[in-house]
C-alpha cells in the first residue's frame, strides 16, 4: 500500500494529470492504524499517468514499523535494472494523512500523501496533489496498491466503485500495469 506513497514523492513534479484549479479538500481514511497494515510487500498495480515513473516495472514497497513511523524501502525495475528508494512515512494526527520523507541518491523529497481507501489486507488507494501558484493549476497523483499480483476482479471493482463515487478522482485515467514480479525474487 505504501509503495504508492513513496512513488508519489519521486514523481510529484512529473504528473500527467493536470487541472485548472487548486487542490481539492481531501478526506483521508478515518482512524487508520498504520501498524494494522502489516509488514508485507505492497505492489503498485495502477496509477495516474506519470512521466517520471514511465517504464518502471514491478514497483513494490516493504515497511518496517518503528513506533509512530515506518521505515520504507521501495524497489522498481527500469531498463532491466533494479533501483531502491529509502525513506520514512509518518502518520499525522488526522488518520490517513502521511508525511513522506524519501531519499534517492542526494535528492530528499518531503510530501503530504492521503490514504483514501483501504481494507488493510488487499488494496489501497492513495492521492497527492501539487498546486502551481504561478500557473494556477494542480497536478493530481493517484496510486492503487495490492498485496498480491494480480489484483482480483472483486478488489478491482471496489477500487472502481470508490473512485467513481469520488468528486475529484477519475477512474478512467488510471493506467493498470500489474506486473509479475516473481522472476525478481
C-alpha positions in Angstrom: 0.0 0.0 0.0 2.7 2.5 0.9 4.6 1.9 -2.3 2.2 4.4 -3.7 3.1 6.9 -1.0 6.8 6.6 -1.7 6.5 6.7 -5.5 4.4 9.9 -5.1 7.4 11.6 -3.6 9.6 10.8 -6.6 7.0 11.7 -9.1 5.4 14.8 -7.6 6.8 17.2 -10.3 6.1 14.9 -13.2 2.4 14.0 -13.3 0.4 13.7 -16.4 -3.0 14.7 -14.9 -3.5 18.5 -14.7 -6.5 20.6 -13.6 -7.1 24.3 -13.8 -7.9 24.7 -10.1 -6.5 24.4 -6.6 -6.1 21.1 -4.9 -9.4 19.7 -3.6 -10.3 19.3 0.0 -9.3 15.7 0.7 -10.8 13.5 3.4 -8.5 10.6 4.1 -9.5 7.3 5.7 -10.7 7.8 9.3 -9.0 6.1 12.3 -6.4 4.4 10.1 -4.0 2.3 12.1 -0.6 2.2 10.5 0.6 -0.9 12.3 -2.5 -2.8 11.2 -1.2 -2.7 7.6 1.4 -5.3 8.4 5.0 -5.5 7.2 4.5 -7.4 4.0 5.1 -6.2 0.5 2.7 -3.9 -1.3 2.7 -3.8 -5.2 1.7 -0.8 -7.2 -0.9 -2.1 -9.7 -2.2 1.2 -11.2 -1.5 5.0 -11.2 -2.4 8.1 -13.0 -0.1 8.8 -15.9 3.3 9.9 -14.6 6.3 10.7 -16.9 8.9 10.2 -14.2 7.6 6.6 -13.4 7.2 5.7 -17.1 8.9 2.5 -18.0 9.2 1.4 -14.3 8.1 -2.1 -13.6 7.5 -4.2 -10.5 7.1 -1.3 -8.1 6.9 -2.7 -4.6 7.5 -1.5 -1.1 8.3 -3.1 2.3 7.6 -1.3 5.6 9.3 -1.7 9.0 7.3 -0.1 11.8 9.3 1.9 14.4 6.6 3.2 16.8 4.9 6.3 15.2 6.6 6.0 11.8 7.6 3.4 9.3 10.9 2.9 7.5 10.3 2.3 3.9 12.2 0.5 1.1 10.7 0.8 -2.3 12.0 -1.2 -5.3 11.4 -0.8 -9.0 12.9 -2.1 -12.3 13.7 0.2 -15.2 15.6 -0.8 -18.3 16.4 -4.2 -16.7 18.0 -2.7 -13.6 16.5 -2.7 -10.1 16.6 0.5 -8.1 15.9 1.2 -4.4 14.5 4.2 -2.6 14.6 4.6 1.1 12.7 6.8 3.5 10.2 7.2 6.2 6.5 7.5 6.4 4.9 9.4 9.4 1.3 9.4 10.1 -0.2 12.7 11.1 -2.9 13.0 13.7 -5.6 13.1 11.0 -5.7 9.3 10.3 -4.9 8.6 6.7 -2.7 11.6 6.1 1.0 10.9 5.9 4.2 12.9 5.7 6.7 11.1 3.5 10.4 11.8 3.6 12.2 10.0 0.8 15.9 9.8 -0.1 17.0 8.9 -3.5 20.7 9.4 -4.0 21.4 13.0 -2.9 17.7 14.1 -3.5 15.5 14.4 -0.5 11.7 14.9 -1.1 9.1 15.6 1.6 5.4 15.4 0.6 1.9 15.0 2.0 0.0 11.9 0.8 -3.5 10.9 1.6 -4.7 7.3 2.0 -8.3 7.5 0.6 -9.4 3.9 0.9 -8.0 0.5 2.1 -9.1 -2.7 3.6 -5.7 -3.2 5.2 -5.4 -6.7 3.6 -5.8 -6.4 -0.1 -5.7 -2.9 -1.6 -5.2 0.8 -1.0 -5.9 4.0 -3.0 -3.6 7.0 -2.3 -3.7 10.6 -3.5 -1.4 13.6 -3.6 -1.7 17.0 -5.2 0.7 19.7 -6.1 -0.6 23.2 -6.8 1.4 25.6 -9.0 0.6 29.1 -7.9 2.2 30.6 -11.0 0.3 28.5 -13.5 -2.8 28.4 -11.3 -3.2 24.7 -11.9 -2.7 21.5 -10.0 -1.2 18.1 -10.7 -3.0 15.1 -9.3 -1.4 11.8 -8.4 -3.3 8.6 -7.7 -1.9 5.1 -7.0 -3.6 1.8 -6.4 -1.6 -0.9 -4.5 -2.2 -4.5 -3.8 -0.7 -7.1 -1.5 -0.7 -9.6 -4.3 -0.5 -9.9 -8.1 -2.6 -10.0 -10.0 -5.3 -8.0 -8.2 -8.6 -9.9 -8.1 -11.6 -8.7 -10.1 -13.6 -8.2 -6.8 -10.9 -5.9 -5.4 -10.7 -4.0 -8.8 -14.5 -3.5 -8.6 -14.1 -2.0 -5.1 -11.4 0.4 -6.4 -13.6 1.4 -9.4 -16.7 1.9 -7.2 -14.8 4.1 -4.7 -13.1 6.2 -7.4 -16.3 6.7 -9.4 -18.2 7.9 -6.3 -15.5 10.5 -5.7 -15.9 14.1 -6.6 -12.3 14.6 -7.7 -10.9 11.1 -8.7 -11.1 9.8 -12.2 -11.0 6.0 -12.5 -10.7 6.2 -16.3 -7.4 8.0 -16.0 -5.7 5.0 -14.2 -3.1 3.1 -16.1 -3.1 -0.5 -15.0 0.3 -2.1 -15.1 0.1 -5.2 -13.0 3.4 -6.9 -13.4 4.5 -10.4 -12.4 7.4 -9.8 -10.1 8.0 -13.5 -9.2 11.1 -13.6 -11.5 12.8 -10.9 -9.4 12.5 -12.7 -6.0 
